[in-house]
Amino acid sequence: MEGTEQVRREAAERVEALVEKFGREREAEARELAEQRLRDEDERIRREADRRAELAQQSADDEVRAAADRARQEAR
């Protein structure tokens, strides 16, 4: 009986070690996935900010041109 109990304990320990190992691997995979999603979101936000800055610059340039055109018209 003692041999059977020892085998059962060893088997249980091996199973527990495997569960811990796979749990850590899954945790690492989940962490990497979350980090990748954050990097993707950061990139999306950066692109959107760049696009908005470009639109704002174009709008400002258009306003300056329009003001210059009005000034030229008034000067005539």
N, C-alpha and C positions, 0 to 999 in steps of 0.2 A: 504493500500500500504506500509506503514511503516513496518508492520510486515513481509511482503514478502521480502522487502529489507534486513531486519535484518536476516532473515532465509538464504537468499542468501549469505550475508556477512559471516555468521557463517559457512555455508557449504564450501565456498571458503577458509576460514581460516583452516578448518579441512583438506580439500584436500591439501592445501599448506603444512601443518604440516606433513601429510602422505608422500608427495613427498620428503620433506626434510629428514624425518626419513629413508625412503627407500634409498634415495641417500647416506646418511651417512653409512647405512649398506652395500650398494654395494661398496662404497669407502673403507670401512674397509676390506671387502672380497677381493677386488682387491689388497689392500696393503699386506694382509696376503699371498695371492697367489704369489705376487712378492717377498716377503721375503722368502717364501719356495723355490722358484726357485733359489734365490741367495744362500740359504743354500745348495741346491742340487748341484749347480755349484761349490761352494766352496769345497764340498766333492769330486766331480769328479776331480777337479784340484789337490786336495791333494793326491788322489789315483794315479793320473797320475804322479805327482812329486815323490811319493814314488816308483812307478814302474821304473821311469827313474833313480832314485838314485840307486836302486837295480841293474839295468842293468849296470850302470856305475861302480859300485863296482865289479860286476862279470867280467867286461871287464878289470878293473885294476888288479884284482886277476889273470886273465888269462895271462896278460902281464908279471906279476911278475913271474908266474910259467914258462912261456916260456923263460924269461931271465935267470932264475935259471937253467933251462934245458940246455940252450945254454952254460952257464958258466961251467956247469958240463962236457958237451961234449968237450969244449975247454980245460978243465983241464986234460983230459985223454991223 
